[in-house]
Amino acid sequence: MRSISTRRLHRPRRRSTGRRTALVLLTALFTTFGLAAGPAVAAGRTPDCSAATGPYQTTVERHLGVTPDGVQSAADCAAIRTLQSRNGMEAANGYAGLETWRIVQYEKARADPMSLTGCPHGARLAVCVDLNRQLLWVRDGAQVAYGPVPIRSGKPGYATRTGVHRIHERVEKQWSELYEGPMPFSQFFDGGQALHASYRDIWEEPGSHGCVNLRYEDARRLWRGLRLDDAVHVWGTRGP
C-alpha cells in the first residue's frame, strides 16, 4: 500500500492558479457581514426543548438579554432555540452548551468588528483564523475585508496547526482519499490542511481532521477572493 505522509492529509488532484484581483474587485467579492445564516433546522423532527441547565447558561442569558440567573427555564429555552435557529444550528434544542457558546462569540464578533484582534496588520491581504472563538475573517491592511464567519477546526488528536502559513494549493473540487469525503473549494495552507467547505452543520461536534471547515457559501466566497501565496494566520486553541 502506498504510504501517505502525516503532513499531507489529502492529495490534491489539480492546481488552480490566478492573478490577484484589484482591491475594488476584492471588496465586491468579500461582502462584510452579508451572509445568511442558512436553514434553521434540517428537514425532519424538530429537537425537543431541553430542560437542562447548560454549562454556558449565564453567558448565553446575558447575550440574549434575559435574567442571568444561570438556571434553565421554559422561556430561556425558547430564547436559546431562537438564537440557535437563526444561526443555522440543526440541533436547536435550547441547551446552552459549547456549540451555543460559540454562536454567542460569533454574534458578538459580528456586532463589534473592533473585537477582531490577534491577526497582525500588514500591507498584504491575510486570512485570520482564531481557534479560541472558532472564527475566521480576512484582513486587508487595517480593514476587515470579509467576515467574521464561523469555522470548525481540528478535533483532539487532529489539531489545526498554528502559525503563519501561505496558500500553496487551490483545488475547487477536492476529494479526500484519506477520509473519503468531499472538500469543496479547498485552499491548502499547511501540507494537507486546508480551508474548505463542509456539508455538515458548522456547529456540529466533533471538530475536523485538521482542516478549517466553513459553511459552503463562506468557502465559495473565500475561493473567489483569495489567491495562491495569500497569508493564513492561525492562533489559539479549540476548546473541549
Secondary structure, DSSP 8 states (H G I E B T S, - for coil): -----TT--S------------HHHHHHH--TT------SS-SS-------S--TTHHHHHHHHTS---S---HHHHHHHHHHHHHTT-SS------HHHHHHHHHHHHHH-GGG--SS---SSEEEEEETTTTEEEEEETTEEEEEEEEEE-B-TTS----EEEE--EEEEEEEETTTTEEEEEEEEEETTEEEEE-SS-TT-SS-BSSSEEE-HHHHHHHHHH--TT-EEEEES----
